[in-house]
């Protein structure tokens, strides 16, 4: 069992806790913008039509009292598009079965898709396929936002491709159509395994009456062209005709209940909570990420019984590795202890990852890294080879990976600790996280050194005033681009989470990945440079 040495009454802990609570207040404000959808005017208009909001539809679809792991709620943050990107995505239990849920928000430009809507939706489809989770689409969308068609049209074809690939892989797809599903959006029900349409509400057609009139001269109305009753009685596109939205959700839950396939995995053995209070996670990460902290204090508040079997504790001690259970699921953990990764840490990680692969044990990466060590001594000692070995092991490991960015995530350390480019099944960040090619001051300093060298080579006098201004501007820009809201807005994670929710979030993720079949062959690796 991990024995905590955290001084929860100390000034450092209290300062860190206060700073984290302030960041969580900012996070709550940004998430409220996503929940607000298109704003009071459009929410009131939607309700006046007798319709449920997107999140209300999701809540009714889910099993009562069950959790919902919302994904990418801050998508499009910092862009010209609304926070949340006009779509709700996440993982939750429907009729006892974990599903990926995608719900258009029709209060945001009628549910039309912008480039970030597309990226967020594609991420949800990737999660469904990787983890073999049924996909339920709650559809009410006017198709692509035509003002951004150049960024949507060509990559948007992936949505339809992925729907067919999910079905081909035996992953069920369900579409509940509540309103418009027009133009390209018509292919969402068209390519789903099961389709429910709401009477007098659902409208599914490739081209609406105005477009048909322009293209063919034909006069038509919404119902005869693409109404739910027509699709149920004439075209056959609708498998079920619902009386209203609540009826559609009831039918959708029945469809999921009867999907068949493999039986749900039995619940894990009785789960023991950590012996240390999760509330204390708020006071662990320093405000200055250059100050190290012991990740065992985090692990002690995440894993069952706070029990952790550490692997190679005396070797490569700036990386903590070991085995535990989390909500009853066996896991391996890799956590940065002092930020920098040296050769021993990289070699230790590569061996640990291979061991996890042999045991088919999922891996959890807890990131707080400034990258691999630089300098003559370390280059001569083979840091490139050993860092490459660790990255090779991460890239080719076939067990599920889950990543949480607690603090710094800089340079190639982001890669070695399974950053977004290495396809972890899920990746979440804390409000304390920062991620970039390097720290703002270091990056600005490198540019300054390069500028000085260039001026010297040209025989010019270096402009110190301009250099100082450049460094200030670069540091401010990199600091902004390193922030978790900026990164989450661009879908470089699956969401910014309260540290106190980390155990719950990881438990839901482990439940989601547990049903996917293992690889047909053991992991193969690229050539390790010894």
N, C-alpha and C positions, 0 to 999 in steps of 0.2 A: 504494500500500500504506500502511496506517496504521502509523506508527512509534510504538510504545508509549512513554509517559513514566512509566509506573507504577514506583514505587520499591518493589519487592517485599521489599527488606531493611529498609525504613523502619519506624519504630514505628507510624505510622498504619496502614499496610497490615497489620501483624501484629495490631494491636488489632481491626481490622475483621474479619480472617480468624477470629480467636478468637471474636468475637461471633457471626459467621455459623455457625461450627461448633457453638456452643452451641444456636443456634436449630434447626439441622439435627438435633441430638440430640433435641430436643423433638418435632420433626416425626416422626422415626423411631418414637418412643414412641407417638405418636397413630396412626400408620399401623399399628403392630403391633396396636393394639386392633381396628382394622377387619379385619385378617388373622385375628385370633383368632375371629371370628364370634361364635357364641353362647356361647363359653367351653368349657373342657375337658369338662365333663359332657355337653354336647350334641354336641360333636365326637366324643367316644368312643361315644356312643349311635348316631350316624349311621354311624360306621365299623363298629360291631358289626353293623349291618344289611347290611354288604357294599357300602356306597355310597361313591362318590367325593365329596370336598368340592368346593364351587363352583369354587375356583381350580384345583383339579386337573383338573376338566372343561375349563376354559378352556385350561390348558396343553396338554392332549392334543389339543384342537381346533386349536391354532395350529401353523403350520409349525415343525418342530424348529429351535431356535436363533434364531427370529425374535423381534423385540421386541414387547412389548404395551404400548400407551399406555393405562394405566388412567385412568379419568375419575372425578372427584369421590370419591376414596377417603375423604375426611373428611366426607362428607354426614351431616347430623344431629349434627355435633359441637356440644356445648354445649346440646343438647336432652335431653328425657327418653328419647329413642330411642337405640339402639346406634350407635356410630360406624360409618359405612359404609352405614347404612340397610338392611342385610340384602340387598343386591344388589351384584353386581360388574358394572361396565360398562367398556367400553373399545374401542379400535381395534387390530386385529392382522391378520396375514396368514393366510388359510386357503386351502390349495391354490393359493398364489401370488396370491391376490386379497385386497385389504384389505377387511375387514368390520367392522361394528359388532357387538359381542357383548354380550349381556345375560344374566347368570347369577344366578338366585335362589340365596340362601344358606339352605338348609333348616335349618341349625343355629340360625338366629335366628328364633324363634317359628314354626318350621315353614315358613319362607319367606313368611309372610304379609306383606302390604304395609302399611306405615304411610305417613303423608303425605309423608315424605321419600323413601321408596322410590319413590313415584309420581313425585315431581318429578325424581328422578335418572333414572328410566326414561324419562320424557318428554324429558329433555335428550338422552339417547342416541338416541331416535327422531328428534328434530330434526336431530341431526348426520348420521344416516343419510340423511335426505331431502335436506338441503342439499347434501351431498357425493355423493349417489347411490351410497352404499355398501351392499352387501347386509347385511341384518340377520339375525343368528343368535341365537335365544332358547334358552337352556338352562334348561328349565322344571322347577321343582319348588316349587310354591307352594300354600298353602292359601287363596289369594285375599286379600281385604281383612282386615286386623286389625279385627274388628268393634268394638273399643273406640274406634277412631278413625274410624268409618264416616262421620261427618258431614263430615270433611275429605277423604275418599277417594272416596265414592260418585259425587258429581256430576262433579268434575274427572277421575275415573278413566275416564270414558267416552272421554276423548281417546286413551287407549292403543289402543282398538279402532278408533276413527276413523283414527288415524295409521297403523295397520297396513294398512288398506284403501287409504289414500292412497299409501303407499309402493308397494303393488302396482300401483295405477292409474298411478303415475308410471314403472313399469317397473323399480322397485327390488325385487329378490327378497327374500322373507322366508322364513326357515326356522325351524321349531320342533322341538327335540329334547326329548322329554318323558321325564324320568327318574323322576318320582314323581307326587304329587298335582298336578292342575291343575283346581281345582274352582271352582264358582260362576262369578264373572266371569272368573276365570283360565282357564276352559274356552274362552273366546273367543280366547285367544292362539293355540292350535293351530287353532281354528276359523276364524280369519281369516288364517292364514299360507299361503303358496303351497305349501310342502313340509312334511310332518309325519312325524316318526319317533317311534315309541313303543317303550319297553323292555318286553318280555314280563314279565308278573307283577309289574311295578313301577309302570308308568304307570297312573294312574287319572284319567280325564277325564270329569267329569259336572257338569251345572248344579246338581244337588242330590244329596247322598250318601244312602245308605240311610235314616238317621234322618229327614232332611228329607222324603224321598219318603213314608215311613211316616206322618209327621205330616200331609202335604199331601193324600195320596191314599188312605192305608190300605194301599198296596201293599207287600208284603214282597219285598226284593231283596237281593243281595249286591254287593260292590264290582266283581267281575269281570263279572257279567252286566249291571250298570248302566253301567260305564264303563271296563272293563279294556282293556288294549292289544289283546289277541287279539280281543275283541268288535269294537273299532273297526276292526281290520284286516280282519275277515271279514264283519261284519254292517253296521255303520253306514257304513263307508267313510271315516271321518274320518282314520284312519292310512294314510299312503301306504307306509310301510315299517315292518315289525315287526322290532325288533332283539332279538338273543338276550340281550344284557347292555349295560351302559353303554359299554364299550369298542367294542362293535359299533355302537351308536348313533352314537358319535363318528366311527367309520370311515365309516358311511353318510353322515353329515352332511358330512364332508370331500369325499366323492364327489359329493354333490349340488352343493356349491359349485364343484367342478372342472368340472361340466358345465352351469353356468348360462348359458353363452353370453353374448350381448350384445357390447358393444364390446371389442375386444382390449385387453389391458393396455397402458398407455402404455409406450413404450420407456424404459429407465433413463436418467437424465440423463447428460450427458457425464462423463468421468472427474472425480472430485471431489477437490479439494485441501483438506486440512485447514487450519485457521487457522495462521498463523505464530507465534501467541502461545498460550501454554498456557491451556487452559480452567480448570485448577486455580486460576489467578489471579483468576477471577471471584469467589472467596470474599472477597477483600480490597478490593473496589472501593467498595461501598456503605457510607457512614458510618453509625454507630449513631444519630447525630442527623441526621434527614432534612432539617433546615434547612441543613445543610452541603452545597453542591452538589458534584457529581462529573461528570467528562467521560464522556458515554455512548460516545464513540468507543473508549474502553478496553474497553467491553463488546462493541461491534460488532467490534472487532479480534479478539475471541476467539470470535465466532459465525460469521462469514462465510468463504466459501472463500478461501484464500490471504490472508486479512486485507485483501482489496482492496475499496475503497469509493470510488465516484465521488460526491463530495459535491455537492449541488445548492444553489446560492445560499449558499455558506459565509460570505460577508461580510454577508449581510442577515438580519435576524431571528436573530441567532446564539445565542439561548437555546433554539432548536429546531434540531436537526441533522436534515437530510433528505438522502437520496441513494440510489444504486443499488448492488446487489451480487448475488452468487449465494450460495445456501445449499444445501448438498448437491446442487449442480447446478441448482437452480431459481432463475430470475431473481426478484428481490424488490426492493421499495422499502421503505426504512426511515424511520420518524419517531421521534426520540428526544429527550426533554427534557434540556437541558444545565444550565439554572439554575433549573428548577422553574416560574418564573412565565412565563406566555404574554402577550406584548404584541401590539399591532396588527400589526407587521411579521411576527411569527411566525405569526399566524393567517392573514394573507394569503399568506404563503409556503406554508403547509400546504395551503391551498385549491388553489393552483395545482399543487402537487406531486401532490395526490390526483387532480386532473383528468388530469395527464400519465400517471399510472399507469393510469387508466381507458382512455385512448386506446391504451396499449401492452398492455392486458390483463395487467398485472403485479400479482401479489398484494402486499399491503401488510402490513408488520410494525410495530406500534406498541410502543415501549419506554417505558413510563410512569414518570415521576418528576416529577409536577407538583403545584404548590399551587393551580393555577387561573389564571384570567385576572386581569390586574392591575386593581386598583381605585384610585380617587382622582380628584380633580377634573381634573387634567391628562389623564388617560387616558380618562375619560368624555367630555370635550370632544373628544378626539382620535378618538372613534368606536370604543372597545373593544367596545361591545355589537354594533355592526354587524359588526365584523371577526371577533369570536368567533362570531357567528351564521353568518357566511360559512364558517368552518372547520367548524362543526358541521353545516351544510347539506351541505357537500362529503362529510363522513364518512357522514352518514346516507343519502345517495343514491348513493354509490359502489357499483358493481356487481362489483368484483373481490373476491376473498376477502380478508378481514382476519384477522390473527392478532395477539393482544395479550399482552404480558408486563408485569406490574406489578412493577417492580424496587424502587421506593421509595414515595414519596408518590403518592396519587391522590385529590386533594381537589377539591371544588367542580365547576364546569362543565368544568374541565380533564379530569376523568374522562370527560366526554361527548366533548369535542373529540378526545381521544386514544383513542377507540373503546372505552369501557367496556362493561360487560355489556348495558346498555340499547340499545346500537347493534349488537347481534347479530354480533359477530365470530365467525367459524367456530369458533375455539377461543380461550380466555383462561386463562392460567396466572399464578400469582403466585410471587414469591420469599418466603422466610421474613422478609425485611426489609420487606415491603410494609405499607402502612397506607392505609386508604381510608375517607373520611367526607365529610360536607358541608363540613367545614373541620377544622383541627387542634383537638385537645382544648382547649388553652389559649385559642385564638382564640374557639372557640364559647362557653366559659365566660365569657370576657371580654365578649362581645356580650350575653349574658344579664344580666351584671352591669350594664352600661351601660344596658340597657333598664329594669332594675329600679330603678336610681337615678333615671332620668328619670321613671318612674311615681310614685315616692315624692315627688319634688320637685313634680310636678304636683298631688299631693294635699296638699301642705304638710306632709308627714310627715318625721320624721328617719329616715334610712336606717340599717338595722341592719347594721353592719359585720361583726359576729361571724357573723350568719346568712349574710351574703354570702360570707364566707370559707369557711364550711362548704358552701354551695351550689356554689362554684367547685371545691372539692376533690371533691365527689360527682360533679359533671358531668364534670370532667376524667377521673376514674377510669372512669366509665361509657363515655364516648366513646373512651377509650384501649382499653378492652376490646372495644368494638364495631368498632374500626378494625383489629383484629388479623387476620392472614391465616387463622388457624384458624376464627375466628368467621365470617368472610366465606365461606370455603370450605365450612363446615358448612351454610350457607344457599344453596349452589350459585351464589354470585355469581362463581365462577370454575370452571374444570374441574379444578383441583387445585393444590396447593402443591408446587413442585418445587425440587430442589437446583439452584442456579445452574449447576453444572458439567454438568447434563443438558440445559440450555436448547437447545443446538445440536441434540442428538438429538431432543428433543421437537418442535422447530420443523421438523426434517426429516421426521418422521413426519406432522406436520400438513400440510406442503406436499404430501407424497405423497397424503394423503387428499383434499385439495381439488383436486388436479390432474385428477381424472377427471370432475368435474362439468361439465356443459355450460355455456357462457357464456350471458349474457342474450340474448334475442331482439333487443332494441334497445339502443343506447348509453344510458349513464346520463342521466337527466334530473334537473334540480335545481330546488329551489324558487327563488323570486325572491331574487337576491343584492341586499342593500341596499348600494349603493355610497356 
